[in-house]
Amino acid sequence: MPAFNWYKGDFETILKNTDSNLLKKNIALETWISSTKKGSSLKFEQINNDRIYEHFHYHYGLQKFDTALLFLYSYLFQLRHLILRN
């Protein structure tokens, strides 16, 4: 197994960039691992919303879908969880 250089950066920035959201943290982690394995020196703290969404869209082939519809579905799904939780 090749040795990789892992650059985390500032933990508070990581939390801020992922809005303390576990799904975003997971996608950010996948992005960081993928980039590092490709030889990038990307720090985990540099992965912001744009990079998270870019990785998510690319990894799951979502560029084939209408973005507005995808965001509407995500919003409604999130709203459903808020209603069920209360």
Steps between C-alpha positions, in 0.01 A plus 500: 500500500647836402559761767279806477548841657182596684449872559207560735530870575293683761228285660271797576510598131405144405197516731401839359539385137276199560244686712544228766304272263602133504405440137708799387789381718481157340501643146782739595697204636442304178615805303813538714590130478443490124707814442783383725518162324532687170804686637333827596616691809145621563434566868178376654430857613502616135200285411207741499139471381596541134748212516258285700222551244738451209625168638146388587368582152793333326515190721128424473450616139256773601611734223245310288216640713340842510680683783194705602293183532777329697523790748120510533491129579782539754324793665168316523671191639673714764168669582337157542761407761441826689126438509538139612749598767263754657 
